[in-house]
Amino acid sequence: MAVHLTPAELADEMELERRELIAQCQAMSVPIFNGRIDKTLYLASLRAFEGSEKQHITAA
């Protein structure tokens, strides 16, 4: 199982458009280094980002 994927490869796995995935990476400060994204870091950041959004919504 590969851990460092191109944006297109990771977008295919996540069932997203490539541009949408790149925008998410930028919003979550996930680096794209040498044209590759660390899948583990992306997934961990996505979970944390979604969790913080839920906390923000319930606190309001």
Rosetta blueprint (number, residue, H / E / L):
1 M L
2 A L
3 V L
4 H E
5 L E
6 T L
7 P H
8 A H
9 E H
10 L H
11 A H
12 D H
13 E H
14 M H
15 E L
16 L L
17 E L
18 R H
19 R H
20 E H
21 L H
22 I H
23 A H
24 Q H
25 C H
26 Q H
27 A H
28 M L
29 S L
30 V L
31 P L
32 I E
33 F E
34 N L
35 G L
36 R E
37 I E
38 D E
39 K H
40 T H
41 L H
42 Y H
43 L H
44 A H
45 S H
46 L H
47 R H
48 A H
49 F H
50 E H
51 G H
52 S H
53 E H
54 K H
55 Q H
56 H H
57 I H
58 T H
59 A H
60 A L
